[in-house]
């Protein structure tokens, strides 16, 4: 099926199909934050988002 037809059926612009995403480089801060979240979740999987934020801010 042609791209034009697919885009028409999905109600999206053809430019969306051809758009190339630019990947953002992962920042060191993000990696460190993910490590801390993973470490805390492994210790206390019952923590909700509020407790996790409180823990990360201390």
PDB file of N, CA, C, O and CB in Angstrom:
ATOM      1  N   UNK A   1       0.847  -1.165   0.000  1.00  0.00           N
ATOM      2  CA  UNK A   1       0.000   0.000   0.000  1.00  0.00           C
ATOM      3  C   UNK A   1       0.901   1.240   0.000  1.00  0.00           C
ATOM      4  O   UNK A   1       1.855   1.302   0.776  1.00  0.00           O
ATOM      5  CB  UNK A   1      -0.969  -0.009   1.224  1.00  0.00           C
ATOM      6  N   UNK A   2       0.624   2.198  -0.832  1.00  0.00           N
ATOM      7  CA  UNK A   2       1.452   3.402  -0.897  1.00  0.00           C
ATOM      8  C   UNK A   2       1.429   4.198   0.411  1.00  0.00           C
ATOM      9  O   UNK A   2       0.454   4.170   1.162  1.00  0.00           O
ATOM     10  CB  UNK A   2       0.988   4.286  -2.041  1.00  0.00           C
ATOM     11  N   UNK A   3       2.512   4.893   0.652  1.00  0.00           N
ATOM     12  CA  UNK A   3       2.643   5.699   1.867  1.00  0.00           C
ATOM     13  C   UNK A   3       1.545   6.758   1.925  1.00  0.00           C
ATOM     14  O   UNK A   3       1.008   7.043   2.995  1.00  0.00           O
ATOM     15  CB  UNK A   3       4.034   6.367   1.928  1.00  0.00           C
ATOM     16  N   UNK A   4       1.215   7.333   0.782  1.00  0.00           N
ATOM     17  CA  UNK A   4       0.171   8.364   0.747  1.00  0.00           C
ATOM     18  C   UNK A   4      -1.145   7.791   1.261  1.00  0.00           C
ATOM     19  O   UNK A   4      -1.843   8.439   2.042  1.00  0.00           O
ATOM     20  CB  UNK A   4      -0.008   8.919  -0.690  1.00  0.00           C
ATOM     21  N   UNK A   5      -1.480   6.607   0.836  1.00  0.00           N
ATOM     22  CA  UNK A   5      -2.737   5.959   1.259  1.00  0.00           C
ATOM     23  C   UNK A   5      -2.686   5.622   2.748  1.00  0.00           C
ATOM     24  O   UNK A   5      -3.655   5.860   3.469  1.00  0.00           O
ATOM     25  CB  UNK A   5      -3.000   4.670   0.428  1.00  0.00           C
ATOM     26  N   UNK A   6      -1.571   5.073   3.210  1.00  0.00           N
ATOM     27  CA  UNK A   6      -1.434   4.730   4.629  1.00  0.00           C
ATOM     28  C   UNK A   6      -1.595   5.966   5.500  1.00  0.00           C
ATOM     29  O   UNK A   6      -2.282   5.934   6.521  1.00  0.00           O
ATOM     30  CB  UNK A   6      -0.074   4.070   4.898  1.00  0.00           C
ATOM     31  N   UNK A   7      -0.956   7.052   5.087  1.00  0.00           N
ATOM     32  CA  UNK A   7      -1.044   8.296   5.860  1.00  0.00           C
ATOM     33  C   UNK A   7      -2.465   8.839   5.856  1.00  0.00           C
ATOM     34  O   UNK A   7      -2.938   9.367   6.862  1.00  0.00           O
ATOM     35  CB  UNK A   7      -0.078   9.349   5.299  1.00  0.00           C
ATOM     36  N   UNK A   8      -3.137   8.709   4.732  1.00  0.00           N
ATOM     37  CA  UNK A   8      -4.526   9.162   4.653  1.00  0.00           C
ATOM     38  C   UNK A   8      -5.419   8.369   5.586  1.00  0.00           C
ATOM     39  O   UNK A   8      -6.281   8.940   6.254  1.00  0.00           O
ATOM     40  CB  UNK A   8      -5.041   9.051   3.226  1.00  0.00           C
ATOM     41  N   UNK A   9      -5.225   7.062   5.639  1.00  0.00           N
ATOM     42  CA  UNK A   9      -6.032   6.216   6.525  1.00  0.00           C
ATOM     43  C   UNK A   9      -5.744   6.490   7.996  1.00  0.00           C
ATOM     44  O   UNK A   9      -6.643   6.430   8.834  1.00  0.00           O
ATOM     45  CB  UNK A   9      -5.780   4.746   6.220  1.00  0.00           C
ATOM     46  N   UNK A  10      -4.491   6.791   8.303  1.00  0.00           N
ATOM     47  CA  UNK A  10      -4.101   7.042   9.690  1.00  0.00           C
ATOM     48  C   UNK A  10      -4.243   8.511  10.080  1.00  0.00           C
ATOM     49  O   UNK A  10      -4.024   8.873  11.236  1.00  0.00           O
ATOM     50  CB  UNK A  10      -2.671   6.594   9.913  1.00  0.00           C
ATOM     51  N   UNK A  11      -4.607   9.349   9.126  1.00  0.00           N
ATOM     52  CA  UNK A  11      -4.765  10.797   9.356  1.00  0.00           C
ATOM     53  C   UNK A  11      -3.485  11.439   9.892  1.00  0.00           C
ATOM     54  O   UNK A  11      -3.521  12.235  10.831  1.00  0.00           O
ATOM     55  CB  UNK A  11      -5.913  11.053  10.335  1.00  0.00           C
ATOM     56  N   UNK A  12      -2.367  11.082   9.286  1.00  0.00           N
ATOM     57  CA  UNK A  12      -1.093  11.709   9.648  1.00  0.00           C
ATOM     58  C   UNK A  12      -0.456  12.282   8.387  1.00  0.00           C
ATOM     59  O   UNK A  12      -0.710  11.810   7.279  1.00  0.00           O
ATOM     60  CB  UNK A  12      -0.133  10.684  10.344  1.00  0.00           C
ATOM     61  N   UNK A  13       0.356  13.280   8.566  1.00  0.00           N
ATOM     62  CA  UNK A  13       1.049  13.891   7.435  1.00  0.00           C
ATOM     63  C   UNK A  13       2.171  12.972   6.954  1.00  0.00           C
ATOM     64  O   UNK A  13       2.778  12.246   7.741  1.00  0.00           O
ATOM     65  CB  UNK A  13       1.613  15.280   7.822  1.00  0.00           C
ATOM     66  N   UNK A  14       2.432  13.020   5.656  1.00  0.00           N
ATOM     67  CA  UNK A  14       3.515  12.196   5.113  1.00  0.00           C
ATOM     68  C   UNK A  14       4.851  12.563   5.730  1.00  0.00           C
ATOM     69  O   UNK A  14       5.717  11.704   5.890  1.00  0.00           O
ATOM     70  CB  UNK A  14       3.588  12.342   3.598  1.00  0.00           C
ATOM     71  N   UNK A  15       5.026  13.820   6.075  1.00  0.00           N
ATOM     72  CA  UNK A  15       6.288  14.263   6.677  1.00  0.00           C
ATOM     73  C   UNK A  15       6.567  13.511   7.974  1.00  0.00           C
ATOM     74  O   UNK A  15       7.724  13.281   8.326  1.00  0.00           O
ATOM     75  CB  UNK A  15       6.255  15.776   6.943  1.00  0.00           C
ATOM     76  N   UNK A  16       5.508  13.129   8.682  1.00  0.00           N
ATOM     77  CA  UNK A  16       5.669  12.381   9.931  1.00  0.00           C
ATOM     78  C   UNK A  16       6.328  11.033   9.673  1.00  0.00           C
ATOM     79  O   UNK A  16       7.157  10.577  10.460  1.00  0.00           O
ATOM     80  CB  UNK A  16       4.310  12.182  10.619  1.00  0.00           C
ATOM     81  N   UNK A  17       5.957  10.406   8.576  1.00  0.00           N
ATOM     82  CA  UNK A  17       6.511   9.092   8.239  1.00  0.00           C
ATOM     83  C   UNK A  17       7.998   9.200   7.925  1.00  0.00           C
ATOM     84  O   UNK A  17       8.780   8.326   8.297  1.00  0.00           O
ATOM     85  CB  UNK A  17       5.760   8.477   7.043  1.00  0.00           C
ATOM     86  N   UNK A  18       8.382  10.258   7.248  1.00  0.00           N
ATOM     87  CA  UNK A  18       9.764  10.411   6.813  1.00  0.00           C
ATOM     88  C   UNK A  18      10.646  11.136   7.819  1.00  0.00           C
ATOM     89  O   UNK A  18      11.862  11.216   7.644  1.00  0.00           O
ATOM     90  CB  UNK A  18       9.800  11.140   5.518  1.00  0.00           C
ATOM     91  N   UNK A  19      10.032  11.662   8.868  1.00  0.00           N
ATOM     92  CA  UNK A  19      10.781  12.423   9.867  1.00  0.00           C
ATOM     93  C   UNK A  19      11.822  11.529  10.536  1.00  0.00           C
ATOM     94  O   UNK A  19      11.531  10.394  10.913  1.00  0.00           O
ATOM     95  CB  UNK A  19       9.827  13.024  10.925  1.00  0.00           C
ATOM     96  N   UNK A  20      13.016  12.044  10.675  1.00  0.00           N
ATOM     97  CA  UNK A  20      14.065  11.305  11.362  1.00  0.00           C
ATOM     98  C   UNK A  20      14.235  11.886  12.747  1.00  0.00           C
ATOM     99  O   UNK A  20      14.402  13.093  12.922  1.00  0.00           O
ATOM    100  CB  UNK A  20      15.399  11.350  10.574  1.00  0.00           C
ATOM    101  N   UNK A  21      14.190  11.023  13.706  1.00  0.00           N
ATOM    102  CA  UNK A  21      14.337  11.468  15.086  1.00  0.00           C
ATOM    103  C   UNK A  21      15.814  11.658  15.409  1.00  0.00           C
ATOM    104  O   UNK A  21      16.668  10.882  14.980  1.00  0.00           O
ATOM    105  CB  UNK A  21      13.690  10.459  16.063  1.00  0.00           C
ATOM    106  N   UNK A  22      16.088  12.695  16.168  1.00  0.00           N
ATOM    107  CA  UNK A  22      17.454  12.910  16.627  1.00  0.00           C
ATOM    108  C   UNK A  22      17.540  12.402  18.053  1.00  0.00           C
ATOM    109  O   UNK A  22      16.757  12.802  18.914  1.00  0.00           O
ATOM    110  CB  UNK A  22      17.869  14.419  16.532  1.00  0.00           C
ATOM    111  N   UNK A  23      18.471  11.541  18.290  1.00  0.00           N
ATOM    112  CA  UNK A  23      18.604  10.989  19.637  1.00  0.00           C
ATOM    113  C   UNK A  23      19.401  11.956  20.503  1.00  0.00           C
ATOM    114  O   UNK A  23      20.412  12.517  20.081  1.00  0.00           O
ATOM    115  CB  UNK A  23      19.286   9.594  19.603  1.00  0.00           C
ATOM    116  N   UNK A  24      18.922  12.128  21.700  1.00  0.00           N
ATOM    117  CA  UNK A  24      19.589  13.001  22.656  1.00  0.00           C
ATOM    118  C   UNK A  24      20.668  12.192  23.374  1.00  0.00           C
ATOM    119  O   UNK A  24      20.409  11.061  23.786  1.00  0.00           O
ATOM    120  CB  UNK A  24      18.568  13.612  23.675  1.00  0.00           C
ATOM    121  N   UNK A  25      21.851  12.736  23.530  1.00  0.00           N
ATOM    122  CA  UNK A  25      22.871  12.008  24.283  1.00  0.00           C
ATOM    123  C   UNK A  25      22.454  11.887  25.749  1.00  0.00           C
ATOM    124  O   UNK A  25      21.913  12.828  26.330  1.00  0.00           O
ATOM    125  CB  UNK A  25      24.245  12.713  24.166  1.00  0.00           C
ATOM    126  N   UNK A  26      22.706  10.745  26.324  1.00  0.00           N
ATOM    127  CA  UNK A  26      22.351  10.510  27.718  1.00  0.00           C
ATOM    128  C   UNK A  26      23.320  11.258  28.613  1.00  0.00           C
ATOM    129  O   UNK A  26      24.538  11.126  28.495  1.00  0.00           O
ATOM    130  CB  UNK A  26      22.357   9.000  28.048  1.00  0.00           C
ATOM    131  N   UNK A  27      22.756  12.036  29.498  1.00  0.00           N
ATOM    132  CA  UNK A  27      23.595  12.812  30.400  1.00  0.00           C
ATOM    133  C   UNK A  27      24.016  11.948  31.583  1.00  0.00           C
ATOM    134  O   UNK A  27      23.308  11.025  31.985  1.00  0.00           O
ATOM    135  CB  UNK A  27      22.855  14.078  30.886  1.00  0.00           C
ATOM    136  N   UNK A  28      25.164  12.267  32.120  1.00  0.00           N
ATOM    137  CA  UNK A  28      25.686  11.534  33.278  1.00  0.00           C
ATOM    138  C   UNK A  28      24.731  11.643  34.462  1.00  0.00           C
ATOM    139  O   UNK A  28      24.552  10.679  35.208  1.00  0.00           O
ATOM    140  CB  UNK A  28      27.076  12.064  33.670  1.00  0.00           C
ATOM    141  N   UNK A  29      24.117  12.812  34.637  1.00  0.00           N
ATOM    142  CA  UNK A  29      23.176  13.000  35.741  1.00  0.00           C
ATOM    143  C   UNK A  29      21.998  12.050  35.616  1.00  0.00           C
ATOM    144  O   UNK A  29      21.543  11.482  36.609  1.00  0.00           O
ATOM    145  CB  UNK A  29      22.680  14.447  35.787  1.00  0.00           C
ATOM    146  N   UNK A  30      21.506  11.876  34.398  1.00  0.00           N
ATOM    147  CA  UNK A  30      20.376  10.978  34.176  1.00  0.00           C
ATOM    148  C   UNK A  30      20.753   9.544  34.525  1.00  0.00           C
ATOM    149  O   UNK A  30      19.976   8.825  35.153  1.00  0.00           O
ATOM    150  CB  UNK A  30      19.898  11.062  32.721  1.00  0.00           C
ATOM    151  N   UNK A  31      21.942   9.136  34.116  1.00  0.00           N
ATOM    152  CA  UNK A  31      22.387   7.774  34.407  1.00  0.00           C
ATOM    153  C   UNK A  31      22.539   7.549  35.907  1.00  0.00           C
ATOM    154  O   UNK A  31      22.175   6.492  36.423  1.00  0.00           O
ATOM    155  CB  UNK A  31      23.711   7.485  33.698  1.00  0.00           C
ATOM    156  N   UNK A  32      23.073   8.539  36.598  1.00  0.00           N
ATOM    157  CA  UNK A  32      23.242   8.436  38.046  1.00  0.00           C
ATOM    158  C   UNK A  32      21.884   8.363  38.734  1.00  0.00           C
ATOM    159  O   UNK A  32      21.702   7.583  39.669  1.00  0.00           O
ATOM    160  CB  UNK A  32      24.052   9.630  38.586  1.00  0.00           C
ATOM    161  N   UNK A  33      20.935   9.167  38.280  1.00  0.00           N
ATOM    162  CA  UNK A  33      19.593   9.153  38.857  1.00  0.00           C
ATOM    163  C   UNK A  33      18.922   7.801  38.632  1.00  0.00           C
ATOM    164  O   UNK A  33      18.289   7.268  39.543  1.00  0.00           O
ATOM    165  CB  UNK A  33      18.737  10.277  38.255  1.00  0.00           C
ATOM    166  N   UNK A  34      19.051   7.250  37.447  1.00  0.00           N
ATOM    167  CA  UNK A  34      18.483   5.930  37.163  1.00  0.00           C
ATOM    168  C   UNK A  34      19.114   4.855  38.040  1.00  0.00           C
ATOM    169  O   UNK A  34      18.429   3.941  38.500  1.00  0.00           O
ATOM    170  CB  UNK A  34      18.670   5.575  35.686  1.00  0.00           C
ATOM    171  N   UNK A  35      20.418   4.966  38.269  1.00  0.00           N
ATOM    172  CA  UNK A  35      21.095   3.996  39.128  1.00  0.00           C
ATOM    173  C   UNK A  35      20.557   4.074  40.551  1.00  0.00           C
ATOM    174  O   UNK A  35      20.308   3.046  41.182  1.00  0.00           O
ATOM    175  CB  UNK A  35      22.615   4.234  39.120  1.00  0.00           C
ATOM    176  N   UNK A  36      20.376   5.296  41.059  1.00  0.00           N
ATOM    177  CA  UNK A  36      19.851   5.470  42.414  1.00  0.00           C
ATOM    178  C   UNK A  36      18.425   4.944  42.548  1.00  0.00           C
ATOM    179  O   UNK A  36      18.084   4.304  43.543  1.00  0.00           O
ATOM    180  CB  UNK A  36      19.895   6.939  42.807  1.00  0.00           C
ATOM    181  N   UNK A  37      17.600   5.212  41.551  1.00  0.00           N
ATOM    182  CA  UNK A  37      16.221   4.716  41.573  1.00  0.00           C
ATOM    183  C   UNK A  37      16.216   3.199  41.570  1.00  0.00           C
ATOM    184  O   UNK A  37      15.485   2.576  42.340  1.00  0.00           O
ATOM    185  CB  UNK A  37      15.420   5.258  40.369  1.00  0.00           C
ATOM    186  N   UNK A  38      17.021   2.603  40.712  1.00  0.00           N
ATOM    187  CA  UNK A  38      17.086   1.144  40.626  1.00  0.00           C
ATOM    188  C   UNK A  38      17.567   0.536  41.934  1.00  0.00           C
ATOM    189  O   UNK A  38      17.026  -0.469  42.397  1.00  0.00           O
ATOM    190  CB  UNK A  38      18.006   0.719  39.484  1.00  0.00           C
ATOM    191  N   UNK A  39      18.574   1.143  42.522  1.00  0.00           N
ATOM    192  CA  UNK A  39      19.123   0.652  43.787  1.00  0.00           C
ATOM    193  C   UNK A  39      18.069   0.707  44.900  1.00  0.00           C
ATOM    194  O   UNK A  39      17.897  -0.256  45.647  1.00  0.00           O
ATOM    195  CB  UNK A  39      20.363   1.477  44.188  1.00  0.00           C
ATOM    196  N   UNK A  40      17.372   1.831  45.000  1.00  0.00           N
ATOM    197  CA  UNK A  40      16.357   1.990  46.042  1.00  0.00           C
ATOM    198  C   UNK A  40      15.167   1.065  45.794  1.00  0.00           C
ATOM    199  O   UNK A  40      14.621   0.493  46.737  1.00  0.00           O
ATOM    200  CB  UNK A  40      15.886   3.449  46.112  1.00  0.00           C
ATOM    201  N   UNK A  41      14.764   0.917  44.539  1.00  0.00           N
ATOM    202  CA  UNK A  41      13.632   0.047  44.219  1.00  0.00           C
ATOM    203  C   UNK A  41      13.962  -1.407  44.535  1.00  0.00           C
ATOM    204  O   UNK A  41      13.092  -2.167  44.959  1.00  0.00           O
ATOM    205  CB  UNK A  41      13.241   0.191  42.741  1.00  0.00           C
ATOM    206  N   UNK A  42      15.214  -1.789  44.329  1.00  0.00           N
ATOM    207  CA  UNK A  42      15.624  -3.153  44.653  1.00  0.00           C
ATOM    208  C   UNK A  42      15.528  -3.396  46.157  1.00  0.00           C
ATOM    209  O   UNK A  42      15.124  -4.472  46.597  1.00  0.00           O
ATOM    210  CB  UNK A  42      17.058  -3.420  44.157  1.00  0.00           C
ATOM    211  N   UNK A  43      15.902  -2.390  46.938  1.00  0.00           N
ATOM    212  CA  UNK A  43      15.827  -2.517  48.398  1.00  0.00           C
ATOM    213  C   UNK A  43      14.391  -2.464  48.919  1.00  0.00           C
ATOM    214  O   UNK A  43      14.008  -3.241  49.793  1.00  0.00           O
ATOM    215  CB  UNK A  43      16.644  -1.419  49.055  1.00  0.00           C
ATOM    216  N   UNK A  44      13.612  -1.546  48.375  1.00  0.00           N
ATOM    217  CA  UNK A  44      12.249  -1.323  48.881  1.00  0.00           C
ATOM    218  C   UNK A  44      11.275  -1.195  47.711  1.00  0.00           C
ATOM    219  O   UNK A  44      10.906  -0.081  47.339  1.00  0.00           O
ATOM    220  CB  UNK A  44      12.193  -0.049  49.774  1.00  0.00           C
ATOM    221  N   UNK A  45      10.854  -2.315  47.127  1.00  0.00           N
ATOM    222  CA  UNK A  45       9.973  -2.269  45.955  1.00  0.00           C
ATOM    223  C   UNK A  45       8.569  -1.744  46.263  1.00  0.00           C
ATOM    224  O   UNK A  45       7.802  -1.448  45.347  1.00  0.00           O
ATOM    225  CB  UNK A  45       9.865  -3.644  45.355  1.00  0.00           C
ATOM    226  N   UNK A  46       8.236  -1.630  47.539  1.00  0.00           N
ATOM    227  CA  UNK A  46       6.901  -1.168  47.920  1.00  0.00           C
ATOM    228  C   UNK A  46       6.811   0.350  47.991  1.00  0.00           C
ATOM    229  O   UNK A  46       5.727   0.892  48.204  1.00  0.00           O
ATOM    230  CB  UNK A  46       6.509  -1.760  49.255  1.00  0.00           C
ATOM    231  N   UNK A  47       7.936   1.047  47.814  1.00  0.00           N
ATOM    232  CA  UNK A  47       7.919   2.510  47.833  1.00  0.00           C
ATOM    233  C   UNK A  47       7.114   3.023  46.640  1.00  0.00           C
ATOM    234  O   UNK A  47       7.260   2.537  45.519  1.00  0.00           O
ATOM    235  CB  UNK A  47       9.369   3.084  47.807  1.00  0.00           C
ATOM    236  N   UNK A  48       6.281   3.992  46.898  1.00  0.00           N
ATOM    237  CA  UNK A  48       5.558   4.654  45.821  1.00  0.00           C
ATOM    238  C   UNK A  48       6.377   5.811  45.276  1.00  0.00           C
ATOM    239  O   UNK A  48       7.510   6.044  45.696  1.00  0.00           O
ATOM    240  CB  UNK A  48       4.187   5.148  46.306  1.00  0.00           C
ATOM    241  N   UNK A  49       5.791   6.518  44.351  1.00  0.00           N
ATOM    242  CA  UNK A  49       6.532   7.612  43.713  1.00  0.00           C
ATOM    243  C   UNK A  49       6.853   8.727  44.699  1.00  0.00           C
ATOM    244  O   UNK A  49       7.925   9.328  44.619  1.00  0.00           O
ATOM    245  CB  UNK A  49       5.736   8.174  42.541  1.00  0.00           C
ATOM    246  N   UNK A  50       5.944   9.013  45.625  1.00  0.00           N
ATOM    247  CA  UNK A  50       6.186  10.103  46.573  1.00  0.00           C
ATOM    248  C   UNK A  50       7.346   9.778  47.514  1.00  0.00           C
ATOM    249  O   UNK A  50       8.209  10.619  47.762  1.00  0.00           O
ATOM    250  CB  UNK A  50       4.919  10.391  47.385  1.00  0.00           C
ATOM    251  N   UNK A  51       7.355   8.561  48.029  1.00  0.00           N
ATOM    252  CA  UNK A  51       8.453   8.178  48.922  1.00  0.00           C
ATOM    253  C   UNK A  51       9.773   8.121  48.168  1.00  0.00           C
ATOM    254  O   UNK A  51      10.821   8.483  48.703  1.00  0.00           O
ATOM    255  CB  UNK A  51       8.165   6.821  49.579  1.00  0.00           C
ATOM    256  N   UNK A  52       9.714   7.665  46.927  1.00  0.00           N
ATOM    257  CA  UNK A  52      10.931   7.577  46.122  1.00  0.00           C
ATOM    258  C   UNK A  52      11.502   8.976  45.885  1.00  0.00           C
ATOM    259  O   UNK A  52      12.713   9.172  45.988  1.00  0.00           O
ATOM    260  CB  UNK A  52      10.646   6.871  44.772  1.00  0.00           C
ATOM    261  N   UNK A  53      10.649   9.945  45.570  1.00  0.00           N
ATOM    262  CA  UNK A  53      11.105  11.319  45.357  1.00  0.00           C
ATOM    263  C   UNK A  53      11.702  11.875  46.639  1.00  0.00           C
ATOM    264  O   UNK A  53      12.749  12.521  46.613  1.00  0.00           O
ATOM    265  CB  UNK A  53       9.946  12.215  44.873  1.00  0.00           C
ATOM    266  N   UNK A  54      11.032  11.622  47.765  1.00  0.00           N
ATOM    267  CA  UNK A  54      11.541  12.093  49.053  1.00  0.00           C
ATOM    268  C   UNK A  54      12.915  11.505  49.322  1.00  0.00           C
ATOM    269  O   UNK A  54      13.825  12.215  49.751  1.00  0.00           O
ATOM    270  CB  UNK A  54      10.572  11.727  50.190  1.00  0.00           C
ATOM    271  N   UNK A  55      13.068  10.217  49.073  1.00  0.00           N
ATOM    272  CA  UNK A  55      14.358   9.556  49.284  1.00  0.00           C
ATOM    273  C   UNK A  55      15.440  10.160  48.384  1.00  0.00           C
ATOM    274  O   UNK A  55      16.559  10.405  48.834  1.00  0.00           O
ATOM    275  CB  UNK A  55      14.232   8.045  49.020  1.00  0.00           C
ATOM    276  N   UNK A  56      15.110  10.394  47.132  1.00  0.00           N
ATOM    277  CA  UNK A  56      16.100  10.905  46.185  1.00  0.00           C
ATOM    278  C   UNK A  56      16.508  12.339  46.502  1.00  0.00           C
ATOM    279  O   UNK A  56      17.627  12.748  46.192  1.00  0.00           O
ATOM    280  CB  UNK A  56      15.556  10.829  44.770  1.00  0.00           C
ATOM    281  N   UNK A  57      15.621  13.095  47.110  1.00  0.00           N
ATOM    282  CA  UNK A  57      15.934  14.491  47.434  1.00  0.00           C
ATOM    283  C   UNK A  57      16.754  14.631  48.702  1.00  0.00           C
ATOM    284  O   UNK A  57      17.321  15.697  48.943  1.00  0.00           O
ATOM    285  CB  UNK A  57      14.662  15.284  47.574  1.00  0.00           C
ATOM    286  N   UNK A  58      16.838  13.592  49.520  1.00  0.00           N
ATOM    287  CA  UNK A  58      17.605  13.670  50.772  1.00  0.00           C
ATOM    288  C   UNK A  58      19.052  13.315  50.542  1.00  0.00           C
ATOM    289  O   UNK A  58      19.847  13.327  51.482  1.00  0.00           O
ATOM    290  CB  UNK A  58      17.010  12.747  51.832  1.00  0.00           C
TER     291      UNK A  58
END
